[in-house]
């Protein structure tokens, strides 16, 4: 693990990734070649060097989100004045919050508020849903939560299929190119906000699986050799911050769920920058280890993060 301060690691992160404004101002055309060779593909020491997790527990979900992020140095370690931020929750299912199919609306709302308070010029919330988006955005409570802020800088919108662009994945072993959402490729900061739950194809869906919501094309094809493909996607898309919602955990029947008997209240929020570490810790909430989950192990084997919790500093656990 690195020995630098949170601020030093944040500075490294800022230097290693061009901002959206710098990218656009440079007059570089958005294409598969430039994205793969540009700011998304640059090495980010914060991912490999900061195996630090912050865990907060409690029944006040706003407070535990704030506590978890504060354990990493606070939101201003990740979002600076003028940033365009994408907050990417799971809004995939026509399911109400207590059923655990989607990220809890309070978790999403709190993160949007934190970004605005940090000076973000715009915060975008969206997901490529599995059920009808108009139903999922409504039943999840996330649309009402974001719109209820009454701040024009915070927007929640449906996916526009015209905004997917083909991108090469230089480190991909099985998936070497795919369509990714342009708003994610162009954003200054990406905050991944998954919900922890069971999944029929991958055993668990945590932070890396949540990135399925920013890809286009026929996602059914991803389910062939899905473990390696999820790791390949994570080799390209590297969130600045991950906040795992484990307030209600779906133990069975995932990912859509629908049966309250399959949900257990955990009241946990886990924050980190290392997707392998976050997902490995998330696996323990189901009585498993990161090495038990194929895509987490595949991402570790690619050097995308730390899987051994003994080598990870966990604050607040």
C-alpha positions, -999 to 999 in steps of 0.1 A, spaced: 0 0 0 12 35 -7 22 58 22 11 91 8 -17 112 23 -52 112 8 -45 147 -6 -12 134 -23 -31 105 -38 -59 127 -50 -33 149 -67 -18 119 -84 -53 110 -96 -59 145 -110 -26 145 -129 -31 111 -143 -65 118 -159 -72 147 -182 -103 166 -173 -132 167 -197 -125 204 -203 -88 198 -211 -97 170 -234 -123 190 -253 -102 222 -253 -73 203 -268 -94 198 -299 -91 160 -298 -119 142 -317 -138 117 -296 -130 84 -312 -122 48 -303 -85 54 -309 -82 86 -289 -102 73 -260 -82 41 -258 -49 60 -260 -60 90 -240 -73 99 -206 -92 67 -199 -62 44 -206 -37 64 -186 -23 45 -155 -39 57 -123 -17 49 -93 -46 56 -70 -62 24 -81 -32 1 -75 -17 20 -46 -47 30 -25 -61 -2 -11 -80 17 15 -117 12 23 -140 32 45 -170 14 60 -198 31 78 -228 16 94 -261 29 108 -297 35 101 -294 71 90 -284 65 54 -274 101 47 -250 101 76 -233 68 68 -227 79 32 -211 111 44 -191 91 70 -179 66 45 -167 93 21 -151 113 49 -131 82 57 -113 87 24 -107 123 30 -141 138 21 -158 145 -12 -134 173 -20 -106 147 -24 -125 136 -55 -146 165 -68 -134 200 -73 -150 233 -83 -164 233 -118 -162 195 -123 -188 177 -144 -197 145 -124 -215 113 -133 -231 95 -104 -239 61 -117 -263 40 -95 -282 8 -103 -316 18 -115 -321 -13 -135 -353 -28 -121 -389 -19 -115 -386 -24 -78 -391 -3 -47 -362 5 -23 -370 -20 4 -366 -49 -21 -329 -41 -27 -329 -43 -65 -316 -8 -70 -293 16 -52 -311 32 -23 -324 67 -33 -310 83 -1 -275 70 -10 -278 85 -45 -293 118 -33 -266 123 -6 -238 117 -31 -253 142 -55 -256 167 -27 -220 162 -17 -208 168 -53 -229 200 -55 -215 212 -22 -180 205 -35 -187 229 -64 -196 206 -92 -209 225 -122 -231 196 -132 -240 162 -117 -256 137 -141 -274 106 -129 -284 78 -153 -284 40 -159 -291 18 -189 -319 -2 -173 -332 -37 -178 -368 -30 -171 -386 0 -187 -366 31 -177 -397 52 -169 -409 26 -145 -375 19 -129 -366 56 -124 -400 61 -107 -403 30 -86 -367 31 -74 -373 65 -59 -341 78 -75 -358 102 -99 -378 118 -72 -348 120 -49 -326 138 -75 -354 161 -88 -364 169 -52 -331 186 -47 -344 215 -68 -309 223 -82 -306 228 -119 -270 215 -118 -283 180 -108 -300 161 -136 -314 126 -140 -320 115 -175 -328 84 -196 -301 68 -217 -299 81 -253 -288 53 -276 -273 77 -300 -246 86 -274 -229 52 -274 -195 52 -291 -173 23 -300 -141 21 -279 -111 -2 -280 -101 -19 -248 -63 -22 -250 -59 -45 -220 -90 -66 -228 -83 -103 -229 -118 -115 -241 -135 -81 -248 -113 -59 -269 -138 -33 -280 -174 -23 -271 -198 6 -271 -196 30 -241 -217 59 -231 -203 92 -242 -213 111 -211 -191 87 -190 -162 90 -214 -163 128 -213 -170 134 -177 -144 149 -153 -154 126 -124 -172 92 -123 -187 80 -91 -199 44 -92 -228 37 -68 -238 0 -70 -261 -20 -48 -248 -52 -33 -269 -82 -43 -271 -117 -55 -269 -123 -93 -278 -155 -112 -249 -152 -137 -221 -138 -116 -231 -149 -81 -228 -113 -69 -233 -79 -85 -212 -52 -69 -191 -23 -83 -176 -39 -114 -209 -55 -125 -226 -21 -121 -205 -8 -151 -228 -29 -173 -251 1 -171 -228 23 -191 -223 0 -221 -244 -3 -252 -249 -30 -278 -263 -64 -271 -255 -69 -235 -266 -105 -237 -233 -112 -256 -214 -100 -225 -228 -130 -205 -206 -154 -225 -173 -155 -206 -188 -128 -184 -162 -129 -156 -133 -120 -179 -154 -95 -198 -163 -76 -167 -127 -75 -157 -119 -62 -193 -144 -34 -189 -129 -25 -155 -95 -22 -171 -108 7 -192 -134 24 -170 -119 34 -137 -142 53 -114 -127 81 -92 -149 69 -63 -169 38 -56 -197 39 -29 -212 5 -24 -248 5 -11 -252 -25 13 -280 -9 33 -303 -38 22 -286 -68 7 -305 -92 -16 -293 -127 -8 -313 -147 -33 -334 -141 -64 -311 -115 -80 -306 -94 -98 -342 -84 -102 -355 -97 -70 -390 -88 -58 -393 -109 -27 -388 -91 6 -379 -125 22 -347 -126 1 -335 -92 15 -316 -87 47 -310 -52 62 -272 -47 67 -271 -9 70 -236 -7 55 -220 17 31 -185 9 17 -164 36 0 -131 31 -19 -112 37 -51 -100 1 -57 -128 -19 -74 -113 -52 -65 -109 -43 -29 -145 -28 -27 -160 -59 -43 -139 -83 -22 -151 -66 10 -187 -66 -4 -184 -104 -9 -178 -108 28 -213 -94 35 -226 -126 18 -202 -149 37 -179 -152 7 -144 -140 -3 -133 -121 -34 -116 -152 -47 -149 -170 -47 -163 -146 -74 -150 -152 -109 -149 -116 -122 -133 -103 -90 -106 -129 -93 -102 -121 -130 -98 -84 -123 -72 -91 -96 -53 -113 -120 -51 -83 -144 -36 -62 -117 -67 -40 -113 -67 -40 -75 -61 -59 -43 -82 -90 -34 -66 -99 -1 -84 -81 27 -54 -87 50 -35 -63 27 -62 -36 27 -67 -9 53 -104 -9 63 -114 22 83 -145 21 104 -151 -16 102 
